Amino acid sequence: MPIIVHLDVMLAKRKMRSRELSEHIGITEQNVSLLKSGKVKGIRFDTLDSICKALDCQPGDLLEHVPGNEA
């Protein structure tokens, strides 16, 4: 997929665990894990907004488009 998710990097930079993020934004730890691994087809804007607020970052810090990186 040409979209790379850097949620694991931002969590490490903010010294936050997946469990803390899931509790803070109100989604399951399993869904955070799926987001971290990039195994999702999409993300709701309100979820992305909550993640950005919790990690004090921008969507571009979490998502990267890499052209030609097709599955």
N, C-alpha and C positions, 0 to 999 in steps of 0.2 A: 504494500500500500504506500502511496506517495506521501502520506501524512505520518510523521513520527511524533510520538508523545513523549515529552520529557518530564512527566510528573514525578518520576523517581528522583531525577536530578534536583528539582525544586524542593521536594521533601527533604532531601539530604542537606541542601543549602540552608533550609529553615530549621534544621534539626527537629523535624517533626516525623512521627511515625504514621503509617497508614491508618492505624486505629484511631489516633487523635484526629486526623483529618476527617475520617468517616463520622466520628461523633460530632465534630464541629459543624459539618455541612449537612448532616442528616441523610447520608446514604450508607449502604452496607459496606463493611470492610471488603467483602468479595467484589463489589462493584468498583471500589477504589483499586483493587488488585487488577481487575480487568482493564481499567483505564491505564494503569501503569504499564501493563504489558502490551498495550495497543491492540488488544483483541476485541475492540468494540467497533461497530459500524458508524456510530454517531454519538454525540453528546448534546444534551439540552443546554440552551444558552443560560438558563437559570442555574444549572449545575456548574457550568463553566464560571459564571459570575461568582458563585459561592466559593469555588476553589480559589479563584483569583483573590477574593477578599481574605480568605483564611491564610493564604500564602503570601499576601501582599505582593502580587505580581501581575503581569499583563498576559492576555491569552497567547501572545507571541512568545512568551517565556516557556509556555507549556507545549505549544504545537509548532511543528516545522513542516513545511512542504518541500519535498525532495523530488523534483521532476525526474522521470525515468526510473523511479524505484517501484516499478509495478510488480505485483505478485505473479 
